[in-house]
Amino acid sequence: MRIISGKLKGRQIQFVKSKITRPLKDSVKENIFNILKHSNKIEIQINKAKILDLYSGIGSFGIECISRGAKNVTFVEKEQKIINLLKENLINLSIVKQAKVFNQEIKNTNNFLKYKYDIFFFDPPFKENNFIEILQKISKKKCFNNKHLVIIHREKNTHDKLDEILNVLMTRQYGRSEIIFGKFNLD
């Protein structure tokens, strides 16, 4: 697994093949960043953004954001073995100062929902739909800036009910993956 662009372009990210995590494929990650850079539906830039990377795994999305100029990334992952690898990646890439790492269940939001974010990246296990509760908590707490973006990586046959929480701007499918881009509904 590699970093696609930015100041860390070409550097490797260590990962583990396991049943616990499903790393974001480089091709899917590259398509997400192309949309972020070139779509006229997206109002937010990675440069100087504050990112919340939920179900972060080894951190490939958040690390790519730091490489592309994000101000900081908050990583949240519950698996200790994976957190250790994420921390090792941050140290090896010399980007520890731009990262906050929470080793906890995603549903325990008190630690990371104290801040406001520009970009939210959700990459839950395909069979899990508890992430919708987290979306609701974020929406209720309004811990997002006016210009913000929610990106969700799901299995293309998953039919999550997101309309009450998100204004879906676009969806894209890449093989088995579906990427949903949206903004929180502002009531």
C-alpha positions, 0 to 999 in steps of 0.5 A: 500500500502506498501514498498516492500524492503530496509530500509523502508520495510513493512512501509505503504504508504498512498493513496487515491482511486480516479478517479484522480490517479491510484496507481501502484499495489504492484505486478506490482511494485515488478515485476519492481524491480525484473527486475531491480535487475536481468535482464542482459539487465538492466545496471543501479542499484537503489543504488545511482541513481538519479530518475525522477518520472513523474506523480508520484501520491502518490510517491510509485515508487520513495519512493520504490527507496529511500528505496532501496538506491536511492540518490534522487528522483524528484517527479512531479505531478499536482494534489494538493490533491495528492501532499499533500498526497505525502508530508505527506508520505515523512514526515512520512517516514523521507525521505524529504531530499532525495526528490524534489517535483514539483506540476505542469503540467508535460509539464512545464519541466523547473524546473525538466529538469535542472538535469541529471537522471539515471532512468526515471519513467513515469506513465501517465493516461492510456488515455494520450499520451502527455508523448511522448512530454516529452520523446522527450524533455528529449531526446533533452536536454540530461538530462540523464547519459550515463547509464540510464533507462526509465520505462513506465507504460501503459495500455496493449492495448495502442500502443504508437509510441516510436521507434523514441525516445527509444531503447525498451529493453523489455516489460512485461505485468501484468494484464491490465498493460504493463511495457516498459523498454528502453533507449533514442536513442543516435544520 
